[in-house]
Amino acid sequence: MSILINGLAVAPPDDPRVSLLDLLREGLHLSGTKKGCNQGACGACTVLVDGERIVSCLALAVQYDGREVTTIEGLADGDALHPLQQAFIDHDGFQCGYCTPGQICSAIGMAAEAKRGVPSHVSADLAAHVTLTREELQERMSGNLCRCGAHNGIIDAIRETLTSERGPMEMVV
């Protein structure tokens, strides 16, 4: 068996106690995914598993055998940045940049959740189509902390990407 990480098949670690984050950073030298709190509270280690966002510090790598993991390194298409990566640059959606990879992966997973109609705590009608207002985006991204204060740029970058010429919520991995 193997884990598909950014399109590359990788054998799960022999030690079942290795976190997905440690496999990515220490085993595969994919340093884009950051180790922040290592307790699942800051979102710096967010990656996509089969298109859904998870905090990789709380995930055991062996749990993802046979699944597809996408990190920040797997979003770009060669030299072409993912539209959300470019939007973060255009809107100054980072200062130190430490949280940026997790923010971007989380935003992509969040957009897919909204497209499926998954409500948030601020959704007015749980059965209605999800409208990604600024308040809705702020709530949905609240699990990813930015200690530098780039919050407005982050939300602006996400909003622009979601409403680009691709149409709302068409962010693809």
Secondary structure as UniProt FT lines:
FT   STRAND          3..5
FT   TURN            6..7
FT   STRAND          8..10
FT   TURN            16..17
FT   HELIX           20..22
FT   HELIX           23..27
FT   TURN            31..32
FT   TURN            44..45
FT   STRAND          46..49
FT   TURN            50..51
FT   STRAND          52..55
FT   HELIX           56..58
FT   HELIX           61..64
FT   TURN            65..66
FT   STRAND          68..70
FT   HELIX           72..74
FT   TURN            78..79
FT   HELIX           83..90
FT   TURN            91..92
FT   HELIX           100..115
FT   TURN            116..117
FT   TURN            121..122
FT   TURN            126..127
FT   HELIX           134..140
FT   TURN            141..143
FT   HELIX           151..162
FT   TURN            165..166
FT   TURN            168..169
//
